[in-house]
């Protein structure tokens, strides 16, 4: 969609909104995501992921088994469902996250993202989400806030979803760089190679009912649970 309530839609502002969406995809966006690995650090710590090839495999598995069929459904919901149903889905997905660290991490990033988004796009229609978050009607989780933000930027749901998936891959590869298993150039090559995989993962669930979200990554859920017991940690989750 190119027309969103509360956002100007002339030719000039469409280009501006595209730039704001690019800002949303920036790994340096100060929402706290840099402090979380959502279980990946467990694999890095125990040596199950020790090189760029294994990290690439992790991203592919997470894309198809978790990020697309689960997180991206909240992004789709932000574009296709009534707000009451969007809040309900966010609560259901929040409850379905097995790891306490992961639940809390998604909420913290989401709330910080909501505050930041309202500062960057002060004239956009944030109020429904802000009220729902304040009243406890939604978590709000980061995928929901991301989807809402992308919609306010005039993106369509496919662009928003694939952008989110690409950002997830970028974050995972960034964690690998910080852990020292690959260099920045290697990570960027891997990220470029994953672009098509992001599109394929979204295509596989694009027609899925958002309430039929699912996850098929039990090893990742185990790693998320075990993370808080690591002796040394770079990340909060």
N, C-alpha and C positions, 0 to 999 in steps of 0.2 A: 504494500500500500504506500502511496505517496502523500496522502492527505490525512493528517492526524489532528484532532481537536487540540487547540492551544498552540499550534505551531504554524508559522507562516509557510505558504507553499509556492511562492513565486520562484522563478528560475534562479534568482540569486540566492534565496534562502535554502533551496534544495541543495545547491553546491555547499553552502555553509553547513547544513545538517549532515552531509556526507563527511565533512571534515570532523564534525563532532562525533560521528560514529567511529571514525578512525581513532579519535582520542579515547573512546571507550575501549578499543582493542589494544591500546598501549599497555605493555606489561608493566610500565612504570606508574600506571594510574594508582594514586594513593588510597586504595580501599582496604589494604591489609592482605591482599592475596599473596604478596611476595613472602609472607611469613608462614604460608601453609603449603604442604605437599600432598595432603589428603591420602596418606598411606604410602606414597611412593618412597619416602625416606626409609621406611622399614626395609624395602627391597634393596635400596642402595646400601644400607647399613650392614645387612647380612650377606651381601655379595650376590644376591640373585640377579641383580642388574648391575653389571660391572663395565659395560662398554656401550657405545652409541647404537650398535646393532640391537642389543637387548632392550635399550630404552625405546628405540623405534618400535619394536615388537610390543612393548608395553602400551605405547600410545595407540597402536592399531587395535589391540584388545580392548582398551578402555573406551575408545571411540565407539566401537560396535557393540560392546557389552554393557556400557554404563552411561557414558556421556550423552550419546545420541538417544537411546531409548528411554532414558530417565531425565536428565537435566534439560535436554532440548525440548521435552514435552511441556515444561513450564514456559519456555519461550514461545512455543506454538500457542499455548493457552492464552498468553498475553495478547495475541493477535486475533484469536478466534472465539474465545469464551466470554460470557458475561462476568463482570468483576467478582460477583459472589462465588461463582464456580472457580475462578482463578484462585481466590483466597483458599477455598476448600482444597483444591489440588495441592497448593503449596503446603498446607498443613499435613495432608496425607503423605506427601513426599518427604517432608521433614521427619515425620514419625517413622517412615520406612528406612531411614538412614540408620544403620546398625551401630555405628561408632559414635560415642558421645563427642569426641573431638571433631569429627566431621560435621555433625549437626551444629555444634556451636560455631565452628569455623564458617560454615555457610551463612549462618545468621549474622555473625559479626561483619563479614564482608558485605552482606546484603544491606545491613543498616548503615554502614559507612558509605556504601555506594549510593544509597538513597539520599543521604545528606549531601554528598558531593554532587550528584546529578542535579539536585535542586539549586545548587550554587552555580553550576555551569550553564544550566538552561532554566533560569529563574521564571521565565514566562510560560514554560510548558506545563502540561496538565499532570502534575505530580500529586495533587491533593488526594485523589481516591486511594492511592497506594500509601501515602503518608498517614491518612486517617486509619486505614486498615491495619497498618503496622502499629500505630499508637494504641489502638483498641485491642490488639492481640488477635485480630481476625486472620492474620497471616504471619509467617515467621519473622520478617520476610527473608527468603533465601536469596543468594546471589543470582542464580539463574532467573528468578522472577524479576528482580530489579534490572538485570541485564536486558531481558526481553522488553520490559516496559520502557527502558531508556532507548533501546534500539528503535522501538515503535515511535517514540517521540522525535527521533531523528529522521523519521520518514522512511525507514528501511522496510522491506517486505519480510515476511517470516522466514523465507529461505535464506536470505542474506543475513538476517539476525542469527539464525541457528548455525549456519556454517561459520559465521564469524566467531560465535561462542566456542564452537568445537576447535577452531583454529587457535583461539586464545588458550584453550585448555592444553593443547599440544605444546604451544609456546611456553607455558608455565612449567610443564613437565620437563621439557628440554632445558629450561633455565635452571631447574633444580639439579639436573645432571651436571651442568656447568659448575654450579656452586659446590657440588660434591667432588668435582675434579675427575669425573669419568670421561669427560669429553671437553673439547675446546669450543669456543664461540663459533668458529667457522664451521666445524662439524655439526654443531647444533643447528645452525642456520640452513645448512644443506639438508639436514634431516627434516627440518620444518617445511622447506620447500617441497620435499618429496611427499609430505603428509597432506598437502593441500588437496590433492585428488581423493585421498582417503577420507578427509572430512566431508567432501561432497558425497562420496559413496555412502558413508555412514548415515548422513541425513536422508539421502534418497531411500534408504532401506526402511525408514520409519516415518517418512514425511506424511503418509496417509493414515498413520496410526491415531486412534483416539487418545488424546492426552491422558485420560484417566486409565488407559491400559498401559501405563508406563511399567517398565520392568528393568531388572539388572541381573546380569549373568556373570558376575565377577566375584565369586566367593573368596578367591585368594586375595583380591584387593580388599575386600571387607575384613578379612582376617588381618591383613597388614595394617589397616586403619585402627583396628582394635588394639593390636600389639604395640602400636607406635608409642603410646604414653608410657610404656615400660622400658623403652630404650634407655641405656645408660647415658648416652650423649645425643643431643638433638640440635639440629640447626633450625628446624621448623616446629611450629606450634601444633601441627597435625600431620 
